[in-house]
Amino acid sequence: MKSLPLIDLVIVIAYLVGMVAVGIYFSRKNTTADQFTKASGKIPGWAIGISIYATFLSSNTFLGVPGKAFGSNWNSFVFSLSMPLAAWVATKYFIPFYRNTGAVSAYTHLEHRFGPWARTYAVVCFLLTQLARMGSIFFGIALSLQALTGYPMSTIMVVVGICIVLYTVMGGMEAVIWTEVVQGVIKTIGALVILYLVVTGMDGGMSRIIDIGQAEDKFSLGSFAPDFTQASFWVVLLYGFFMNLNNFGMDQNYVQRYHTTSSIKEAASSVWLCVYLYLPVSLIFFLLGSCLYAYYQTNPELLQIVKMQVANERLPGGSAAAVSQLAATLTPGDYGDKVMPHFMVTKVPVGLLGLIIAAIMSAAMSTISSGMNASATVFSVDIYQKYIKPDLAPRESLRLLYIATTVFGLLGMITGIAMIGVKSVLDVWWMLSGIFAGGMLGLFLLGIISRNTKNAEALTATLLGIAVIIWMTFSFSLPEEYAFLRNPLHQNMIMVVGTLTIFLTGLLLTRFKRQVPGKREVVMDDH
């Protein structure tokens, strides 16, 4: 715990005031619901690309990736390597599809294809997942900033949350995009500053870091064996491809941006700019983790402080001997997430610390503001105007978006505050949200690719897919006598198998239906 120096506090306050000022500036343009959700429709592709990149690069990436690289290796970087293939599919098929339909919601076409249940299923899954995502990011930023500033976690969440709500509600989508452009630049500079400080503070510099990393196998991308029971190269690549496909094709945060550019070409170029930015910058975060590993290995007194901190957290009120004994047994994977905050607290000079805190805030705020705007849009279009009041006047529609954005922002903040000290609930919640969200991509692909698939086949395939996802998620808890029924695959394969189950089952049922006498005429009348 430390009190923030005045100059750093001024930098942080100036950053927060600047973000709110952007919202005030763009508030003058928000006269219609279309402007609030799609901006002017003429935002340049490069700005959208940086905006998407900023949403990808959340505070979980900023703080979690270096911790992951510190504790293991670069295996998770394979997730980033899958992005170009997912981006190619998105720019070739998804973006033209969304631009041609004109629907601002990513889920409207599911009702056209399969009926109201499909749209409602996807919307509920999206909203619940966004709430969990915003809460976890609020919790993560408070956890890290508490160590840097000394302020209570709840206070940090309230201050940051109010600022995000203000600029997102006032400025709408245009404010979200332009603040994310600024935030994308700030968080990238912050990462480079920390990397520079680690490398220059290391005896022997980068060559020593590379030597230690190679000796400890810190630069490995994982096993290339065709093994799907562990986090091999292929498991992470498959998981990354399907997850990025879900991001680019199903996630309202990204789909909504496709409508804010002037053309399909501009929207496609924004996706590719995101890929070109995210790949090297994510590599920087992995490199940062490896540099921190080498730095702390050569400074064992600092490493011992981190170990004792983690041991004290795991044994609150424990004796000094017990804490020391536990600290001696900890592995790099146990304390990897604690290293970068410790480095920032102890080694970042006054003045730069304010920039680093602003960078961490940027990483969180960009993802949360996108989630708020997307959630409000989906609630307005897919729930309120669908089931409650279809004929909303223009002013009523805009007022609804203001209220919904505020409510989702506050709910995300409250979820984050509720997570303080209740980490097991977070784990369970993410598990449950993954069960239902895992089927969204399979249903979406089925709707776009298989034009002959109807409501009955899609519903059957979705139910089967959810059953498979539930089995793969929970079968580890089966008693020993039923061990043969446990899921043998790595947990990252749940998303992959769940998606393929729904998609392939839907295709098989459709093919079977077409072969049944008397059904051909109904199926052919698809268009």
C-alpha positions in Angstrom: 0.0 0.0 0.0 1.3 3.5 -0.8 -0.2 7.0 -1.1 -0.1 8.3 -4.7 2.4 11.3 -5.2 0.7 14.6 -6.0 2.1 14.8 -9.6 0.8 11.3 -10.4 -2.6 12.0 -8.8 -2.8 15.1 -11.1 -2.0 13.1 -14.2 -4.7 10.5 -13.3 -7.3 13.2 -12.6 -6.4 15.0 -15.8 -7.0 11.8 -17.7 -10.4 11.1 -16.1 -11.5 14.8 -16.7 -10.3 14.5 -20.4 -12.4 11.3 -20.9 -15.5 13.0 -19.5 -14.8 16.1 -21.7 -14.9 13.9 -24.8 -18.3 12.7 -23.8 -19.5 16.3 -23.3 -18.1 17.3 -26.7 -20.0 14.6 -28.6 -23.2 14.9 -26.6 -24.2 17.8 -28.9 -24.5 15.4 -31.8 -26.7 12.8 -30.0 -30.1 13.8 -31.2 -31.3 10.4 -32.5 -31.0 6.7 -31.4 -29.3 5.9 -34.7 -26.6 8.5 -33.9 -26.2 7.1 -30.4 -25.7 3.5 -31.6 -24.0 3.9 -35.0 -22.3 7.3 -34.5 -22.3 9.4 -37.7 -21.8 6.3 -39.9 -18.7 8.1 -41.3 -16.0 7.4 -38.7 -12.7 6.6 -40.5 -11.7 2.9 -40.6 -8.4 3.6 -38.8 -10.3 5.0 -35.8 -12.6 2.0 -35.7 -9.6 -0.3 -36.0 -7.8 1.3 -33.0 -11.2 1.2 -31.1 -11.6 -2.6 -31.7 -7.9 -3.1 -30.7 -8.5 -1.1 -27.5 -11.5 -3.3 -26.7 -9.5 -6.5 -27.3 -6.7 -5.1 -25.1 -8.5 -5.1 -21.7 -7.0 -4.7 -18.3 -7.1 -8.5 -18.1 -4.5 -8.5 -20.9 -2.5 -5.6 -19.5 -2.1 -7.3 -16.1 -2.8 -11.0 -16.7 -0.7 -11.7 -19.8 2.6 -10.7 -18.2 1.7 -12.8 -15.2 0.9 -15.7 -17.4 4.2 -15.4 -19.3 6.0 -15.0 -15.9 4.4 -18.2 -14.5 4.7 -20.4 -17.6 5.7 -19.5 -21.2 4.3 -18.0 -24.4 1.8 -20.7 -25.0 -1.2 -18.3 -24.7 0.4 -16.1 -27.5 -0.9 -18.7 -29.9 -4.4 -17.2 -29.2 -3.2 -14.0 -30.9 -1.7 -16.0 -33.8 -5.2 -17.3 -34.6 -6.6 -13.8 -35.2 -5.6 -13.4 -38.9 -7.6 -16.4 -40.0 -10.7 -15.3 -37.9 -10.3 -11.8 -39.3 -10.2 -13.2 -42.9 -13.5 -15.1 -42.3 -15.0 -12.0 -40.7 -14.1 -9.6 -43.5 -15.1 -12.0 -46.3 -18.4 -13.1 -44.9 -19.6 -11.4 -41.6 -19.0 -7.8 -42.4 -20.8 -7.8 -45.8 -23.6 -9.8 -44.1 -24.2 -7.2 -41.4 -23.8 -4.2 -43.6 -26.2 -5.6 -46.1 -28.9 -6.4 -43.5 -28.6 -3.0 -41.9 -29.6 -4.4 -38.5 -27.6 -2.7 -35.7 -28.2 -5.8 -33.5 -26.1 -8.9 -34.1 -29.0 -11.1 -33.1 -31.9 -9.8 -35.3 -31.2 -12.2 -38.1 -31.4 -15.3 -35.7 -35.1 -14.6 -35.3 -35.5 -14.4 -39.1 -33.8 -17.7 -39.5 -35.0 -19.7 -36.6 -37.7 -17.8 -34.7 -37.9 -15.7 -31.5 -36.3 -18.3 -29.2 -33.0 -18.1 -31.1 -32.8 -14.3 -30.8 -33.8 -14.3 -27.1 -31.3 -17.1 -26.3 -28.4 -15.2 -27.9 -29.5 -11.8 -26.3 -29.8 -13.2 -22.8 -26.4 -15.0 -23.1 -24.8 -11.8 -24.4 -26.2 -9.6 -21.7 -25.3 -11.9 -18.8 -21.8 -12.5 -20.3 -21.2 -8.7 -20.6 -22.3 -8.1 -17.1 -19.8 -10.7 -15.8 -17.1 -9.3 -18.1 -17.6 -5.8 -16.9 -17.7 -6.9 -13.3 -14.5 -8.8 -13.5 -12.7 -5.9 -15.2 -14.0 -3.5 -12.6 -12.7 -6.0 -10.0 -9.4 -6.4 -11.7 -8.7 -2.7 -12.1 -9.5 -2.1 -8.5 -7.3 -4.9 -7.3 -4.3 -3.6 -9.2 -4.9 0.1 -8.5 -5.4 -0.5 -4.8 -1.8 -1.8 -4.6 -0.6 1.3 -6.6 -2.6 4.0 -4.9 -3.6 2.8 -1.5 -7.3 3.7 -2.0 -10.1 1.2 -1.1 -11.2 -1.0 -4.0 -14.8 0.1 -3.8 -13.8 3.8 -4.0 -11.7 3.1 -7.1 -14.6 1.3 -8.8 -17.1 4.0 -8.0 -14.8 6.9 -9.3 -13.8 5.0 -12.4 -17.4 3.8 -13.0 -19.0 7.2 -12.7 -16.5 8.6 -15.3 -17.2 5.8 -17.7 -21.0 6.2 -17.3 -20.8 10.0 -17.9 -18.8 9.9 -21.1 -20.5 6.8 -22.5 -24.1 8.1 -21.8 -23.4 11.7 -23.0 -21.3 10.9 -26.0 -22.8 7.6 -27.3 -20.9 5.4 -29.7 -18.9 8.3 -31.1 -17.5 9.1 -27.7 -16.8 5.4 -27.0 -14.8 5.1 -30.3 -12.7 8.3 -29.9 -12.0 7.8 -26.2 -10.9 4.2 -27.2 -8.5 5.7 -29.8 -6.9 7.7 -27.0 -7.0 4.8 -24.6 -5.4 2.4 -27.1 -2.5 4.8 -27.5 -2.1 5.4 -23.8 -2.1 1.7 -22.8 0.4 0.9 -25.6 2.8 3.6 -24.4 2.3 2.4 -20.8 3.4 -1.1 -21.7 6.5 0.1 -23.6 7.5 2.3 -20.6 7.3 -0.6 -18.2 9.3 -2.8 -20.7 11.9 -0.1 -21.0 12.3 0.2 -17.2 12.6 -3.6 -16.7 15.2 -4.0 -19.5 17.3 -1.0 -18.4 17.1 -2.1 -14.8 18.4 -5.6 -15.6 22.1 -6.3 -15.3 23.2 -7.5 -18.7 20.2 -6.1 -20.4 18.2 -7.9 -23.1 20.9 -10.5 -23.8 20.8 -11.7 -20.2 17.0 -11.8 -20.3 17.1 -14.0 -23.5 19.7 -16.3 -21.9 17.6 -16.8 -18.8 14.4 -17.2 -20.8 16.0 -19.9 -23.1 17.5 -21.8 -20.2 14.0 -21.9 -18.4 12.1 -22.5 -21.7 10.1 -19.3 -21.2 9.7 -18.6 -24.9 7.9 -21.9 -25.8 4.6 -21.8 -27.7 3.6 -25.2 -26.2 3.8 -28.8 -27.4 3.3 -29.3 -31.2 2.2 -32.9 -30.6 -1.5 -33.6 -31.6 -2.5 -33.7 -28.0 -5.9 -32.3 -27.1 -5.8 -33.2 -23.4 -3.4 -30.4 -22.5 -2.8 -26.8 -23.6 -0.8 -27.7 -26.7 -0.1 -25.4 -29.5 -3.1 -26.8 -31.5 -5.6 -26.6 -28.6 -4.9 -22.9 -28.0 -4.9 -22.3 -31.8 -8.3 -23.9 -32.2 -9.7 -22.2 -29.1 -8.4 -18.8 -30.3 -9.8 -19.2 -33.7 -13.3 -20.0 -32.5 -13.2 -17.4 -29.8 -12.0 -14.7 -32.2 -14.6 -15.9 -34.7 -17.2 -15.3 -31.9 -15.8 -11.9 -31.2 -15.8 -10.7 -34.8 -19.0 -12.4 -35.8 -21.3 -12.5 -32.8 -20.2 -10.0 -30.2 -22.2 -6.8 -30.3 -19.2 -4.8 -29.2 -17.6 -5.4 -32.6 -20.6 -5.9 -34.8 -21.9 -2.5 -33.9 -18.7 -0.9 -35.1 -19.2 -2.3 -38.6 -22.1 0.1 -39.0 -20.1 3.2 -38.0 -18.0 3.4 -41.1 -18.9 4.6 -44.5 -18.5 1.4 -46.4 -17.8 -2.4 -46.2 -14.2 -1.7 -47.3 -13.7 0.7 -44.4 -15.2 -1.7 -41.9 -13.0 -4.6 -43.2 -9.9 -2.4 -43.0 -10.7 -1.6 -39.4 -10.7 -5.3 -38.5 -7.3 -5.8 -40.2 -5.8 -2.7 -38.5 -6.9 -4.3 -35.1 -5.1 -7.5 -36.1 -1.9 -5.7 -37.2 -1.9 -3.7 -33.9 -2.9 -6.5 -31.5 -0.4 -9.1 -32.7 2.8 -7.2 -32.0 1.5 -5.5 -28.9 0.3 -8.7 -27.3 3.8 -10.1 -28.1 5.2 -7.1 -26.1 3.1 -8.1 -23.1 4.4 -11.7 -23.3 8.0 -10.3 -23.6 7.3 -8.1 -20.6 6.4 -11.2 -18.5 9.6 -13.0 -19.6 11.7 -9.8 -18.8 10.1 -9.6 -15.4 10.9 -13.3 -14.8 14.6 -12.7 -15.5 14.6 -9.5 -13.5 13.2 -11.1 -10.4 15.4 -14.2 -10.8 18.4 -12.0 -10.6 16.9 -10.0 -7.6 15.9 -12.8 -5.2 15.3 -10.4 -2.3 12.4 -8.8 -4.4 11.1 -12.2 -5.4 11.0 -13.2 -1.7 8.9 -10.1 -0.9 6.3 -11.2 -3.6 6.3 -14.8 -2.3 5.7 -13.6 1.2 2.9 -11.3 0.0 1.1 -14.2 -1.7 1.7 -16.5 1.3 0.2 -14.0 3.7 -2.9 -13.7 1.5 -3.3 -17.5 1.4 -2.7 -17.8 5.2 -4.4 -14.8 6.8 -3.4 -14.7 10.5 -1.0 -17.5 10.1 2.3 -17.7 12.1 5.5 -16.3 10.6 6.9 -19.8 10.4 3.9 -21.2 8.5 3.8 -18.3 6.1 7.5 -18.7 5.4 7.1 -22.4 4.9 4.3 -21.8 2.4 6.3 -19.1 0.6 9.1 -21.6 0.0 6.7 -24.0 -1.8 5.2 -21.4 -4.2 5.9 -21.8 -7.9 6.1 -18.9 -10.5 2.6 -19.7 -11.6 1.3 -19.0 -8.0 2.6 -15.5 -7.9 3.0 -14.4 -11.5 0.0 -12.0 -11.4 1.5 -10.2 -8.4 4.9 -9.4 -10.0 4.0 -6.5 -12.3 2.0 -4.5 -9.7 4.9 -5.0 -7.3 7.4 -3.7 -9.9 5.2 -0.7 -10.6 4.9 0.1 -6.9 8.6 -0.2 -6.2 10.5 0.7 -9.4 8.4 3.1 -11.5 9.5 6.7 -10.8 7.2 9.5 -9.8 5.5 11.1 -12.8 5.6 7.9 -14.8 3.5 6.1 -12.3 0.5 8.4 -13.1 0.9 7.5 -16.8 1.0 3.7 -15.9 -2.2 4.1 -13.8 -3.9 6.0 -16.7 -2.8 3.1 -19.0 -4.3 0.5 -16.7 -7.5 2.6 -16.4 -7.6 2.9 -20.2 -7.3 -0.8 -20.6 -10.4 -1.3 -18.3 -12.4 1.7 -19.5 -12.3 0.9 -23.2 -13.7 -2.6 -22.7 -16.3 -1.5 -20.1 -17.6 1.5 -22.2 -18.0 -0.7 -25.2 -19.9 -3.3 -23.2 -22.2 -0.6 -21.8 -23.1 0.8 -25.2 -23.5 -2.6 -26.8 -25.6 -3.9 -23.9 -27.9 -0.9 -24.1 -28.3 -1.2 -27.8 -29.2 -4.9 -27.6 -31.6 -4.3 -24.7 -33.3 -1.5 -26.6 -33.6 -3.3 -30.0 -34.0 -7.0 -29.0 -35.9 -6.8 -25.7 -37.7 -3.5 -25.1 -38.8 -2.7 -28.7 -39.4 -6.4 -29.4 -41.5 -7.4 -26.4 -42.6 -4.2 -24.5 -43.1 -1.2 -26.8 -42.4 -1.7 -30.5 -43.6 1.8 -31.6 -41.1 4.0 -29.7 -41.0 7.7 -30.7 -37.5 8.9 -31.6 -37.1 10.9 -28.4 -38.3 7.9 -26.3 -35.9 5.6 -28.1 -32.9 8.0 -27.3 -34.1 8.3 -23.6 -34.3 4.5 -23.3 -30.7 4.2 -24.6 -29.5 6.8 -22.0 -31.2 5.0 -19.2 -30.1 1.5 -20.3 -26.5 2.6 -20.7 -26.5 4.1 -17.2 -28.2 1.0 -15.7 -25.7 -1.5 -17.3 -22.8 0.6 -16.2 -24.0 0.7 -12.6 -24.8 -3.0 -12.7 -21.3 -3.8 -13.9 -19.8 -1.6 -11.1 -22.0 -3.2 -8.5 -21.0 -6.7 -9.8 -17.4 -5.7 -9.5 -17.9 -4.5 -5.9 -19.8 -7.7 -5.0 -16.8 -9.7 -6.2 -14.5 -8.3 -3.5 -13.4 -11.2 -1.5 -15.7 -13.7 -3.3 -13.4 -15.1 -5.9 -15.1 -18.5 -6.0 -18.4 -16.9 -7.1 -16.5 -15.2 -10.0 -15.1 -18.6 -11.1 -18.5 -20.3 -11.0 -20.2 -17.4 -12.8 -17.7 -17.5 -15.6 -18.2 -21.2 -15.9 -21.9 -20.8 -16.1 -21.8 -18.0 -18.6 -19.4 -20.0 -20.7 -21.9 -22.9 -20.8 -24.6 -20.8 -22.4 -22.5 -18.4 -24.5 -20.5 -21.4 -25.9 -23.5 -22.4 -28.1 -24.0 -18.9 -29.6 -21.3 -19.2 -32.3 -22.5 -22.7 -33.5 -26.1 -21.4 -33.9 -24.9 -18.3 -35.7 -22.7 -20.2 -38.1 -25.6 -22.6 -38.7 -27.9 -19.7 -39.6 -25.4 -18.1 -42.0 -23.9 -21.1 -43.8 -26.8 -23.6 -43.9 -29.6 -21.8 -45.6 -31.8 -24.9 -45.6 -31.7 -25.4 -41.8 -35.1 -24.6 -40.1 -36.3 -23.9 -36.6 -36.7 -27.6 -35.5 -33.2 -28.7 -36.5 -31.6 -25.5 -35.1 -33.4 -25.9 -31.7 -32.5 -29.6 -31.5 -28.9 -29.0 -32.4 -28.6 -26.1 -29.8 -30.1 -28.2 -27.0 -27.7 -31.1 -27.8 -24.8 -28.6 -27.9 -25.7 -27.1 -24.5 -25.9 -30.7 -23.1 -22.4 -31.4 -24.5 -21.0 -28.2 -23.0 -22.5 -28.9 -19.6 -21.0 -32.4 -19.7 -17.6 -31.2 -20.7 -17.6 -28.5 -18.0 -18.9 -30.5 -15.0 -17.9 -34.1 -15.7 -14.6 -33.7 -13.8 -16.7 -33.9 -10.5 -18.1 -37.4 -11.3 -17.3 -40.1 -8.7 -14.3 -42.3 -9.3 -16.4 -45.3 -10.4 -17.7 -43.1 -13.3 -14.3 -41.7 -14.1 -14.6 -43.2 -17.7 -17.4 -40.7 -18.3 -15.3 -37.6 -17.5 -14.3 -35.2 -20.2 -10.8 -36.2 -21.4 -10.1 -33.0 -23.3 -8.5 -29.8 -22.1 -11.0 -27.1 -20.9 -10.2 -24.8 -23.9 -11.7 -27.5 -26.1 -15.2 -26.9 -24.6 -15.8 -23.9 -26.8 -14.5 -25.7 -29.9 -16.5 -28.9 -29.3 -19.7 -27.1 -28.3 -19.6 -24.9 -31.4 -18.9 -27.9 -33.7 -21.6 -30.0 -32.1 -24.4 -27.5 -32.8 -23.1 -26.6 -36.3 -22.5 -30.2 -37.5 -25.7 -31.6 -35.8 -27.7 -29.0 -37.5 -26.2 -29.9 -40.8 -26.8 -33.6 -40.3 -30.4 -33.1 -39.2 -31.1 -30.8 -42.2 -29.6 -33.4 -44.6 -31.6 -36.2 -43.0 -34.8 -34.1 -43.3 -34.2 -33.4 -47.0 -34.0 -37.2 -47.6 -37.3 -37.9 -46.0 -40.1 -38.2 -48.6 -42.5 -35.3 -48.7 -40.1 -32.9 -47.0 -38.2 -31.7 -50.0 -40.8 -29.1 -51.1 -40.9 -27.4 -47.7 -37.1 -27.2 -47.5 -36.7 -25.8 -51.0 -39.0 -22.9 -50.2 -36.3 -21.2 -48.1 -35.9 -17.9 -49.9 
